[in-house]
Amino acid sequence: MLPWYIFVSIPAILMAIWILSGIIPRRGVESPGFRVIGQAVGYQVRDYEAYILCEVEVTGDLRDAVTRGFRILAGYIFGNNMKKESIPMTTPVGLSDAASEKIPMTAPVSVVTGTDVHTVSFVVPSKYTLETLPAPVDQRVRFRVVPSHQAAALSFSGCAGVESVRKKTIQFQAALERDGVNLGSGISLAQYDPPWSPPFLRRNELIVTIRQK
């Protein structure tokens, strides 16, 4: 019969492996540069540096859109491009409604409205420009320059399922309305961790551009 401490240590070892599997992929992964310029009740205000997005438009619900969109982008990242060049992964993976620029402040994000057209994106590593990025083989993949801007961001942990995103969006919108924030885009969902990460370690954000008055 095995000693009692073996039975105690096995779950602890498995938990440690699970936690490390979520932490290690983050190390050395680039994210958009920003500085926090304000802290309101319920969200941060940030100054973002300019960056380039690699994005694809897909249809489906929240889970399906992220899965299929990321698969297309991952193909590009891992060599499905004209140069067959591998591009370093970055965070976050973004999800927004394809018509987000037209969504008024009082409307919820796409997963709440029921629309099934989404844009899934990742931030291109800063060493690239539009001129040096390898052209995609898949013509659904496109690039977009996002100029420097201010944004409001609400961070939360756990699984970013439809219901949790809906509740956080309502909370976020209420805080923005309370403070009279002038929005310059629709609300986007940003996910920073792989799907196998422990929920309590996952970093998710709702982000919206602020229009300068």
LUMDOVO-733149 format. One record per residue: residue number from 1; residue in one letter; x, y, z of N, C-alpha, C in turn. Coordinates in pm, 1 decimal, padded with zeros to 6 digits. Example, Ala and Ser with C-alpha at 12.3 -4.5 7.8 and 13.67 -1.06 7.14 Angstrom:
<sites>
     i   aa        nxx        nyy        nzz       caxx       cayy       cazz        cxx        cyy        czz
     1    a    01319.0   -00569.0    00780.0    01230.0   -00450.0    00780.0    01320.0   -00330.0    00780.0
     2    s    01285.0   -00225.0    00708.0    01367.0   -00106.0    00714.0    01290.0    00003.0    00787.0
</sites>
This chain:
<sites>
     i   aa        nxx        nyy        nzz       caxx       cayy       cazz        cxx        cyy        czz
     1    m    00084.5   -00120.4    00000.0    00000.0    00000.0    00000.0    00088.0    00125.4    00000.0
     2    l    00053.2    00221.8   -00084.0    00132.7    00343.0   -00093.3    00116.9    00428.8    00032.1
     3    p    00223.8    00500.1    00070.8    00214.1    00589.9    00187.3    00108.3    00698.2    00164.4
     4    w    00050.2    00747.7    00272.4   -00057.5    00846.8    00262.8   -00013.2    00974.0    00193.0
     5    y    00114.3    01011.6    00212.6    00159.5    01138.4    00154.6    00167.4    01133.2    00002.6
     6    i    00173.5    01013.3   -00054.2    00171.0    01000.8   -00199.7    00035.3    01046.0   -00254.3
     7    f   -00071.0    01002.6   -00185.8   -00205.5    01039.4   -00228.3   -00231.0    01188.8   -00212.6
     8    v   -00164.1    01250.4   -00115.1   -00179.3    01394.9   -00094.1   -00098.3    01472.3   -00196.9
     9    s    00020.6    01423.8   -00228.8    00110.3    01498.9   -00316.0    00069.8    01493.0   -00463.4
    10    i    00008.0    01384.3   -00507.8   -00027.7    01372.3   -00649.7   -00121.4    01483.9   -00694.7
    11    p   -00233.5    01510.6   -00622.2   -00318.5    01624.0   -00664.1   -00244.6    01757.6   -00663.1
    12    a   -00153.6    01776.5   -00565.6   -00078.5    01902.2   -00557.9    00013.6    01916.6   -00677.8
    13    i    00077.1    01805.4   -00718.2    00166.4    01809.1   -00834.6    00088.1    01837.9   -00961.5
    14    l   -00026.3    01772.0   -00976.1   -00109.4    01794.7   -01094.8   -00158.7    01939.5   -01100.8
    15    m   -00196.2    01995.7   -00985.4   -00240.1    02134.7   -00981.4   -00125.5    02228.7   -01019.7
    16    a   -00004.9    02199.1   -00970.8    00110.3    02282.8   -01003.4    00139.5    02278.7   -01152.7
    17    i    00129.6    02160.4   -01213.3    00151.7    02148.0   -01357.6    00047.9    02227.6   -01434.3
    18    w   -00077.6    02220.6   -01390.4   -00186.4    02293.2   -01456.0   -00161.0    02443.5   -01450.4
    19    i   -00122.0    02491.8   -01332.5   -00096.3    02634.8   -01315.5    00020.8    02678.8   -01402.9
    20    l    00129.2    02599.9   -01402.3    00245.7    02634.8   -01483.5    00213.8    02634.0   -01632.4
    21    s    00124.8    02542.3   -01674.7    00087.8    02537.1   -01816.5    00016.3    02662.9   -01860.8
    22    g   -00042.9    02735.2   -01764.0   -00107.6    02861.2   -01797.1   -00015.5    02980.4   -01786.1
    23    i    00085.0    02971.3   -01698.0    00175.4    03084.2   -01674.7    00288.5    03087.7   -01777.6
    24    i    00349.1    02973.8   -01806.4    00467.7    02969.3   -01892.9    00442.3    03027.8   -02031.7
    25    p    00326.8    02997.8   -02098.7    00305.5    03054.7   -02232.6    00302.9    03207.0   -02235.7
    26    r    00279.1    03272.9   -02121.9    00274.9    03418.9   -02118.7    00413.6    03482.1   -02127.4
    27    r    00515.1    03406.8   -02082.5    00647.7    03465.2   -02066.2    00706.8    03504.6   -02200.6
    28    g    00750.8    03630.2   -02207.3    00813.9    03680.5   -02328.2    00719.0    03709.7   -02442.1
    29    v    00587.9    03703.5   -02416.8    00489.6    03730.3   -02522.0    00457.7    03879.0   -02523.5
    30    e    00466.8    03939.2   -02640.0    00447.1    04083.7   -02653.8    00298.8    04120.7   -02653.1
    31    s    00266.8    04232.4   -02592.9    00131.9    04289.0   -02592.9    00140.1    04435.5   -02634.7
    32    p    00029.1    04496.1   -02675.3    00031.5    04637.4   -02713.2    00082.5    04724.5   -02598.0
    33    g    00166.3    04821.7   -02631.1    00220.0    04909.7   -02528.6    00118.8    05015.4   -02486.8
    34    f    00105.3    05034.0   -02356.0    00015.5    05138.7   -02305.9    00063.0    05184.0   -02168.7
    35    r    00012.4    05299.1   -02127.9    00035.0    05345.7   -01990.8   -00098.6    05386.0   -01932.1
    36    v   -00117.2    05355.5   -01806.3   -00242.2    05388.0   -01737.4   -00239.6    05535.9   -01700.9
    37    i   -00341.8    05610.9   -01746.1   -00347.2    05754.4   -01718.9   -00462.5    05791.3   -01626.7
    38    g   -00545.1    05692.3   -01592.4   -00656.4    05720.1   -01502.8   -00719.0    05592.1   -01450.9
    39    q   -00777.6    05598.7   -01333.0   -00845.3    05483.9   -01272.5   -00982.1    05529.2   -01224.3
    40    a   -01086.0    05480.1   -01288.6   -01222.2    05511.2   -01247.7   -01279.6    05390.6   -01174.1
    41    v   -01395.6    05406.7   -01115.4   -01462.1    05294.8   -01049.2   -01511.4    05197.8   -01155.9
    42    g   -01446.4    05082.0   -01166.7   -01489.7    04980.7   -01261.2   -01405.1    04967.4   -01385.9
    43    y   -01311.5    05057.9   -01410.6   -01229.6    05047.1   -01531.3   -01106.2    05138.0   -01523.4
    44    q   -01008.6    05110.4   -01612.2   -00889.9    05193.8   -01628.8   -00902.7    05277.5   -01754.7
    45    v   -00832.0    05389.9   -01755.8   -00816.1    05469.6   -01877.4   -00669.5    05459.6   -01917.4
    46    r   -00644.7    05425.5   -02045.7   -00509.2    05398.6   -02092.2   -00475.5    05479.6   -02216.5
    47    d   -00348.9    05509.2   -02230.1   -00291.9    05566.2   -02352.7   -00220.0    05453.1   -02426.0
    48    y   -00269.6    05416.3   -02543.8   -00208.5    05307.7   -02621.1   -00116.9    05363.0   -02729.4
    49    e   -00006.6    05293.7   -02750.7    00079.7    05323.4   -02864.3    00016.4    05265.1   -02991.3
    50    a    00058.3    05313.3   -03106.0    00007.4    05261.0   -03233.2    00053.1    05115.9   -03251.0
    51    y   -00029.1    05036.9   -03318.6    00007.3    04898.8   -03348.0   -00068.2    04852.5   -03473.0
    52    i   -00028.4    04736.3   -03522.3   -00092.8    04677.2   -03639.7   -00170.7    04553.9   -03596.2
    53    l   -00292.1    04540.5   -03647.1   -00373.2    04422.1   -03620.7   -00372.4    04330.3   -03742.1
    54    c   -00362.1    04202.1   -03716.4   -00386.6    04099.4   -03816.8   -00522.5    04041.3   -03781.2
    55    e   -00618.2    04045.2   -03872.5   -00754.4    04008.2   -03836.3   -00825.4    03931.5   -03946.2
    56    v   -00933.3    03864.3   -03905.6   -01015.4    03789.0   -03999.2   -01161.1    03799.2   -03953.2
    57    e   -01250.6    03807.2   -04047.7   -01393.4    03814.8   -04017.9   -01454.8    03676.1   -04028.2
    58    v   -01526.9    03636.0   -03924.3   -01588.0    03503.0   -03920.8   -01732.1    03514.3   -03872.4
    59    t   -01808.8    03409.0   -03894.3   -01946.6    03404.5   -03846.2   -01959.7    03295.8   -03741.5
    60    g   -02058.2    03309.3   -03654.8   -02082.2    03210.5   -03550.4   -02099.2    03276.2   -03415.2
    61    d   -02127.5    03195.0   -03312.9   -02140.8    03249.7   -03178.5   -02002.3    03277.5   -03121.1
    62    l   -01998.7    03323.7   -02997.2   -01872.8    03366.7   -02935.7   -01767.0    03257.5   -02939.7
    63    r   -01799.1    03140.4   -02888.1   -01701.5    03032.2   -02879.9   -01656.2    02987.7   -03019.0
    64    d   -01751.8    02970.8   -03109.0   -01720.5    02924.6   -03244.4   -01636.4    03027.5   -03319.8
    65    a   -01669.8    03156.0   -03301.7   -01597.5    03261.7   -03371.7   -01451.9    03266.3   -03328.2
    66    v   -01427.7    03259.5   -03196.8   -01290.9    03262.9   -03146.5   -01212.6    03142.4   -03197.6
    67    t   -01273.7    03024.6   -03192.2   -01204.1    02902.7   -03233.8   -01168.6    02905.9   -03382.0
    68    r   -01264.8    02937.6   -03467.8   -01240.5    02934.7   -03611.7   -01152.5    03050.9   -03655.3
    69    g   -01176.5    03167.6   -03596.4   -01094.3    03282.7   -03631.4   -00949.7    03263.8   -03589.8
    70    f   -00929.1    03212.0   -03469.5   -00792.7    03190.6   -03422.9   -00723.0    03085.8   -03508.2
    71    r   -00796.7    02984.5   -03552.4   -00735.6    02881.0   -03635.8   -00681.4    02941.1   -03766.4
    72    i   -00758.4    03031.8   -03824.7   -00714.6    03097.0   -03949.2   -00591.6    03183.4   -03923.8
    73    l   -00595.0    03261.7   -03815.9   -00481.7    03348.6   -03784.0   -00358.6    03267.1   -03745.7
    74    a   -00379.9    03157.2   -03673.2   -00267.3    03072.0   -03634.2   -00199.9    03013.9   -03757.6
    75    g   -00279.6    02980.6   -03858.9   -00221.6    02931.2   -03982.7   -00126.6    03033.4   -04043.2
    76    y   -00169.9    03159.7   -04044.1   -00083.5    03266.5   -04095.8    00041.8    03280.3   -04010.7
    77    i    00025.4    03281.8   -03879.0    00137.6    03300.1   -03787.6    00240.9    03189.7   -03803.3
    78    f    00193.9    03067.5   -03820.5    00285.0    02952.7   -03822.5    00332.9    02915.2   -03962.1
    79    g    00319.8    03008.9   -04056.6    00386.7    02987.7   -04184.7    00300.2    02982.4   -04307.3
    80    n    00167.5    02997.6   -04292.3    00081.2    02997.6   -04410.5    00080.2    03137.5   -04472.2
    81    n    00198.6    03178.3   -04517.0    00215.6    03308.2   -04580.6    00316.1    03294.1   -04693.8
    82    m    00327.0    03396.9   -04774.2    00407.9    03388.5   -04895.8    00556.3    03362.3   -04867.2
    83    k    00603.7    03405.2   -04750.8    00743.9    03383.0   -04715.1    00763.1    03255.4   -04633.9
    84    k    00652.2    03188.2   -04599.4    00656.8    03069.5   -04511.9    00732.9    03100.7   -04382.6
    85    e    00707.3    03218.8   -04332.1    00777.8    03271.1   -04214.1    00690.9    03255.2   -04090.7
    86    s    00750.1    03206.5   -03982.7    00678.9    03199.0   -03855.3    00686.8    03334.6   -03785.1
    87    i    00573.4    03379.9   -03736.7    00564.0    03510.1   -03671.3    00538.1    03488.1   -03523.0
    88    p    00613.2    03554.5   -03433.8    00592.6    03534.2   -03290.0    00449.4    03564.6   -03248.5
    89    m    00396.7    03481.6   -03160.4    00262.4    03502.4   -03108.0    00262.5    03620.8   -03012.9
    90    t    00151.7    03693.4   -03008.2    00134.6    03805.6   -02916.0    00002.5    03788.5   -02841.3
    91    t   -00020.6    03873.2   -02745.2   -00149.8    03880.1   -02678.4   -00198.0    04024.4   -02682.0
    92    p   -00328.4    04046.2   -02674.3   -00433.4    03945.6   -02660.7   -00487.9    03901.4   -02795.8
    93    v   -00569.7    03795.4   -02792.9   -00656.7    03764.3   -02905.8   -00782.4    03848.8   -02887.1
    94    g   -00819.5    03923.6   -02989.8   -00932.7    04015.5   -02977.9   -01054.9    03964.2   -03050.8
    95    l   -01171.1    03996.0   -02998.0   -01298.0    03962.2   -03062.4   -01387.9    04083.7   -03057.2
    96    s   -01435.5    04127.6   -03173.3   -01527.1    04241.1   -03177.7   -01632.5    04216.4   -03282.5
    97    d   -01740.7    04291.6   -03274.1   -01844.7    04282.9   -03375.5   -01792.1    04344.9   -03503.9
    98    a   -01824.1    04284.4   -03617.3   -01773.8    04334.3   -03745.8   -01820.4    04475.6   -03774.0
    99    a   -01929.8    04516.5   -03713.3   -01982.2    04651.6   -03733.6   -01965.0    04735.9   -03608.6
   100    s   -01858.6    04708.3   -03531.8   -01843.5    04771.9   -03401.1   -01834.7    04923.1   -03408.0
   101    e   -01785.4    04977.0   -03517.8   -01775.4    05122.3   -03528.1   -01912.7    05187.7   -03531.1
   102    k   -02015.9    05110.7   -03561.6   -02150.0    05165.3   -03574.2   -02235.8    05139.2   -03450.7
   103    i   -02181.6    05067.5   -03351.9   -02261.1    05032.8   -03234.9   -02264.4    05150.5   -03138.3
   104    p   -02381.9    05202.0   -03102.8   -02388.4    05311.3   -03007.4   -02356.1    05263.5   -02867.3
   105    m   -02331.0    05357.8   -02779.9   -02288.0    05323.7   -02644.8   -02389.5    05237.5   -02572.2
   106    t   -02517.9    05256.8   -02597.1   -02619.0    05184.4   -02522.5   -02642.2    05044.5   -02575.0
   107    a   -02582.4    05009.3   -02688.5   -02599.6    04875.0   -02742.7   -02492.6    04783.5   -02686.4
   108    p   -02526.2    04658.1   -02657.0   -02426.7    04565.1   -02604.6   -02336.2    04513.2   -02714.8
   109    v   -02231.5    04441.3   -02675.1   -02141.6    04383.9   -02774.8   -02213.4    04274.9   -02852.0
   110    s   -02147.4    04226.9   -02957.1   -02213.2    04138.8   -03051.9   -02268.8    04011.9   -02990.7
   111    v   -02198.9    03954.8   -02893.6   -02247.9    03830.1   -02838.9   -02378.0    03849.8   -02762.6
   112    v   -02407.4    03972.2   -02724.4   -02531.8    04000.1   -02654.2   -02644.6    04029.2   -02752.8
   113    t   -02614.3    04100.1   -02860.1   -02717.2    04135.8   -02955.6   -02763.0    04016.7   -03038.3
   114    g   -02677.4    03913.0   -03047.9   -02715.3    03796.6   -03125.5   -02660.6    03798.3   -03266.4
   115    t   -02593.2    03903.6   -03308.9   -02533.0    03904.5   -03441.2   -02425.8    03798.0   -03449.2
   116    d   -02407.0    03738.0   -03567.1   -02313.2    03626.4   -03578.1   -02192.7    03659.1   -03666.0
   117    v   -02164.3    03787.7   -03687.6   -02047.4    03828.7   -03765.0   -01948.8    03897.4   -03670.6
   118    h   -01829.1    03841.8   -03660.9   -01729.2    03890.9   -03566.4   -01594.8    03909.3   -03635.3
   119    t   -01511.0    03991.5   -03574.4   -01373.5    04007.3   -03619.2   -01281.5    03955.5   -03510.2
   120    v   -01200.1    03856.1   -03544.2   -01101.3    03800.5   -03451.4   -00964.2    03852.2   -03493.5
   121    s   -00883.7    03893.9   -03398.0   -00757.2    03959.7   -03433.7   -00647.2    03928.4   -03334.3
   122    f   -00523.8    03950.7   -03376.7   -00410.5    03953.4   -03284.9   -00320.4    04068.5   -03325.2
   123    v   -00242.4    04117.2   -03228.6   -00154.7    04230.6   -03252.2   -00024.4    04181.6   -03314.6
   124    v    00013.9    04242.7   -03425.3    00137.7    04206.5   -03494.4    00257.4    04251.5   -03409.1
   125    p    00361.1    04167.1   -03395.6    00480.4    04209.2   -03320.4    00533.7    04342.9   -03370.8
   126    s    00583.8    04423.7   -03279.5    00620.6    04561.7   -03312.0    00738.1    04572.3   -03409.3
   127    k    00812.8    04464.5   -03430.0    00926.0    04471.1   -03522.7    00881.2    04477.8   -03669.0
   128    y    00753.8    04449.4   -03694.8    00703.1    04449.6   -03831.5    00636.4    04582.7   -03867.5
   129    t    00638.7    04612.6   -03996.9    00559.5    04720.8   -04053.8    00469.4    04658.2   -04159.9
   130    l    00379.4    04737.3   -04216.4    00295.4    04685.5   -04324.3    00379.9    04639.7   -04443.0
   131    e    00493.8    04704.5   -04461.2    00580.4    04672.0   -04574.6    00660.6    04543.2   -04550.8
   132    t    00692.1    04513.0   -04425.7    00776.1    04395.5   -04398.4    00695.9    04271.3   -04360.1
   133    l    00566.8    04285.5   -04333.5    00484.4    04169.6   -04301.4    00471.6    04078.4   -04422.9
   134    p    00489.4    03947.4   -04405.7    00469.9    03856.7   -04519.4    00322.1    03854.1   -04560.2
   135    a    00296.8    03851.3   -04689.2    00158.9    03849.2   -04739.3    00093.8    03716.2   -04704.4
   136    p   -00032.7    03718.9   -04664.3   -00101.5    03594.1   -04630.2   -00138.2    03513.8   -04754.5
   137    v   -00137.2    03381.9   -04740.5   -00187.9    03294.3   -04846.6   -00340.2    03296.8   -04844.8
   138    d   -00397.1    03291.2   -04724.3   -00542.2    03297.1   -04707.1   -00587.6    03442.0   -04721.8
   139    q   -00662.7    03471.9   -04823.8   -00703.3    03609.4   -04852.4   -00804.2    03665.1   -04752.0
   140    r   -00854.3    03581.2   -04662.2   -00942.8    03631.6   -04556.2   -00865.1    03708.8   -04450.1
   141    v   -00735.9    03685.7   -04441.7   -00651.5    03753.9   -04344.2   -00617.1    03893.3   -04395.5
   142    r   -00635.1    03993.7   -04312.7   -00607.2    04131.9   -04351.5   -00534.4    04203.5   -04238.2
   143    f   -00476.9    04317.9   -04271.8   -00402.7    04397.2   -04173.4   -00467.1    04535.2   -04158.7
   144    r   -00453.9    04589.6   -04038.9   -00510.1    04722.8   -04013.6   -00422.1    04795.4   -03913.4
   145    v   -00386.4    04918.4   -03944.2   -00307.1    05000.8   -03852.2   -00401.0    05069.1   -03753.6
   146    v   -00372.2    05052.7   -03626.6   -00448.5    05120.6   -03521.0   -00360.5    05232.2   -03466.9
   147    p   -00397.2    05357.9   -03488.5   -00312.3    05468.0   -03442.0   -00314.4    05478.7   -03289.6
   148    s   -00221.5    05555.2   -03234.3   -00220.7    05577.2   -03089.6   -00354.9    05636.7   -03047.0
   149    h   -00401.7    05595.6   -02930.8   -00536.0    05636.3   -02888.0   -00552.2    05614.5   -02737.9
   150    q   -00660.6    05668.9   -02683.7   -00699.0    05641.3   -02546.3   -00810.8    05537.7   -02546.2
   151    a   -00812.0    05453.9   -02442.9   -00914.9    05351.4   -02432.2   -00949.4    05328.2   -02286.2
   152    a   -01070.5    05280.0   -02264.0   -01112.7    05236.2   -02131.6   -01110.5    05084.1   -02131.3
   153    a   -01068.7    05024.4   -02020.0   -01055.9    04879.4   -02012.9   -01105.2    04827.7   -01878.4
   154    l   -01187.4    04724.4   -01884.8   -01233.8    04654.3   -01765.8   -01172.2    04514.5   -01768.8
   155    s   -01096.6    04479.6   -01665.9   -01030.0    04349.8   -01659.2   -01108.2    04253.7   -01571.1
   156    f   -01108.9    04126.2   -01609.5   -01173.6    04024.4   -01526.7   -01109.4    03889.1   -01554.3
   157    s   -01119.4    03799.7   -01457.4   -01062.9    03666.9   -01470.5   -01173.5    03566.2   -01499.8
   158    g   -01137.2    03439.4   -01510.5   -01234.5    03334.7   -01535.8   -01253.9    03308.3   -01683.7
   159    c   -01348.2    03220.9   -01712.7   -01379.2    03186.2   -01850.9   -01466.1    03295.4   -01913.7
   160    a   -01428.8    03338.0   -02033.2   -01503.2    03444.9   -02101.4   -01615.0    03384.1   -02184.9
   161    g   -01711.4    03324.0   -02117.4   -01826.6    03267.6   -02186.0   -01928.6    03374.9   -02218.3
   162    v   -02030.5    03337.2   -02293.0   -02130.6    03434.0   -02337.6   -02195.9    03504.8   -02219.5
   163    e   -02236.3    03428.7   -02119.1   -02307.6    03489.8   -02007.2   -02217.4    03579.2   -01923.8
   164    s   -02094.4    03535.8   -01897.6   -02003.6    03618.8   -01818.0   -01966.7    03746.2   -01893.0
   165    v   -01947.4    03736.8   -02024.7   -01917.1    03856.2   -02103.7   -02036.6    03950.3   -02105.3
   166    r   -02157.1    03894.1   -02114.3   -02278.1    03977.4   -02114.5   -02288.6    04056.9   -01984.5
   167    k   -02266.4    03991.3   -01871.4   -02276.6    04058.9   -01741.7   -02168.7    04165.8   -01726.5
   168    k   -02047.3    04133.1   -01766.4   -01939.0    04230.3   -01755.6   -01961.4    04348.8   -01849.1
   169    t   -02020.7    04322.1   -01965.2   -02048.3    04430.6   -02060.1   -02150.9    04527.6   -02002.8
   170    i   -02255.6    04474.8   -01943.5   -02356.8    04559.5   -01880.3   -02293.9    04644.2   -01770.4
   171    q   -02209.3    04580.9   -01689.5   -02139.0    04652.4   -01582.0   -02049.6    04762.6   -01638.9
   172    f   -01975.7    04729.2   -01744.3   -01883.6    04824.1   -01807.8   -01959.9    04942.2   -01866.5
   173    q   -02067.3    04913.4   -01938.7   -02146.0    05019.7   -02000.8   -02206.2    05113.3   -01896.8
   174    a   -02251.9    05054.9   -01785.3   -02309.9    05137.7   -01679.6   -02205.7    05234.2   -01623.8
   175    a   -02083.1    05185.7   -01605.3   -01976.5    05271.9   -01553.5   -01940.7    05381.6   -01653.3
   176    l   -01934.8    05346.9   -01783.2   -01901.8    05445.7   -01885.7   -02012.4    05550.6   -01898.6
   177    e   -02136.1    05508.0   -01893.4   -02248.6    05602.8   -01898.6   -02247.8    05694.3   -01777.6
   178    r   -02221.6    05637.4   -01662.1   -02216.1    05716.0   -01538.3   -02116.2    05830.0   -01548.4
   179    d   -02002.1    05802.5   -01611.6   -01894.6    05900.8   -01619.8   -01899.7    05983.9   -01747.3
   180    g   -02000.9    05961.5   -01830.9   -02016.0    06040.1   -01953.1   -01902.2    06023.3   -02051.0
   181    v   -01847.8    05901.7   -02060.2   -01736.2    05875.0   -02150.7   -01785.7    05876.1   -02295.6
   182    n   -01714.6    05947.5   -02380.6   -01750.1    05959.6   -02522.0   -01678.0    05849.6   -02600.8
   183    l   -01751.9    05748.7   -02644.0   -01690.4    05631.2   -02705.3   -01660.4    05652.7   -02853.0
   184    g   -01546.3    05595.8   -02894.3   -01506.4    05606.3   -03033.9   -01515.7    05475.5   -03108.4
   185    s   -01563.8    05367.5   -03043.6   -01577.0    05237.4   -03108.8   -01673.7    05152.2   -03028.9
   186    g   -01699.9    05032.8   -03080.7   -01775.2    04935.5   -03003.9   -01683.7    04867.7   -02903.2
   187    i   -01741.4    04793.5   -02812.6   -01665.2    04724.8   -02709.1   -01609.8    04593.4   -02765.7
   188    s   -01480.7    04569.1   -02743.5   -01415.0    04447.1   -02788.9   -01374.8    04361.4   -02669.7
   189    l   -01373.9    04231.1   -02691.3   -01327.9    04136.7   -02590.1   -01184.2    04097.6   -02621.2
   190    a   -01095.2    04106.8   -02522.6   -00954.5    04068.6   -02538.1   -00923.2    03954.9   -02441.4
   191    q   -00863.0    03847.5   -02493.9   -00827.1    03731.8   -02413.0   -00676.2    03708.9   -02421.4
   192    y   -00611.1    03696.3   -02304.7   -00465.7    03695.0   -02298.4   -00404.9    03557.1   -02274.9
   193    d   -00485.6    03457.7   -02246.6   -00430.6    03328.1   -02206.8   -00485.6    03214.5   -02291.8
   194    p   -00408.8    03105.0   -02303.8   -00456.9    02989.5   -02379.8   -00577.0    02925.3   -02310.6
   195    p   -00661.0    02854.2   -02385.3   -00785.2    02798.8   -02328.1   -00764.3    02694.8   -02219.5
   196    w   -00643.1    02635.7   -02211.9   -00619.3    02534.6   -02108.6   -00573.4    02596.8   -01976.8
   197    s   -00556.7    02728.3   -01971.0   -00513.9    02794.0   -01847.1   -00620.5    02779.8   -01739.2
   198    p   -00581.0    02766.8   -01612.7   -00679.7    02764.7   -01504.5   -00764.7    02891.7   -01508.2
   199    p   -00895.6    02879.1   -01493.8   -00983.0    02997.7   -01502.7   -00943.1    03112.1   -01411.1
   200    f   -00895.2    03079.8   -01289.0   -00861.4    03186.1   -01194.5   -00734.9    03261.5   -01234.1
   201    l   -00659.3    03208.6   -01331.9   -00539.5    03278.0   -01379.0   -00561.8    03351.2   -01510.6
   202    r   -00676.9    03330.8   -01573.0   -00700.0    03390.1   -01704.1   -00725.5    03540.5   -01692.7
   203    r   -00668.3    03611.9   -01785.5   -00688.1    03757.2   -01792.4   -00772.2    03788.6   -01915.6
   204    n   -00886.8    03848.1   -01892.5   -00974.5    03893.3   -01999.4   -01000.8    04042.4   -01981.0
   205    e   -01028.0    04111.2   -02090.8   -01060.0    04253.4   -02080.9   -01168.0    04291.6   -02181.5
   206    l   -01250.4    04385.0   -02141.3   -01339.4    04454.8   -02233.2   -01275.2    04590.8   -02257.8
   207    i   -01255.2    04625.1   -02384.3   -01181.9    04747.2   -02419.7   -01263.2    04827.8   -02519.4
   208    v   -01266.7    04958.3   -02500.1   -01336.4    05046.5   -02592.5   -01255.7    05174.7   -02610.9
   209    t   -01245.0    05219.8   -02734.1   -01173.0    05342.5   -02763.8   -01251.1    05463.2   -02713.6
   210    i   -01179.3    05562.1   -02661.7   -01240.9    05685.5   -02612.7   -01219.7    05794.8   -02715.6
   211    r   -01327.0    05859.1   -02756.5   -01316.7    05970.6   -02849.0   -01283.5    06097.4   -02772.0
   212    q   -01181.0    06168.5   -02818.3   -01138.9    06290.3   -02750.9   -01239.8    06402.4   -02775.1
   213    k   -01273.4    06475.6   -02669.5   -01371.6    06583.5   -02679.5   -01306.2    06709.4   -02738.2
</sites>
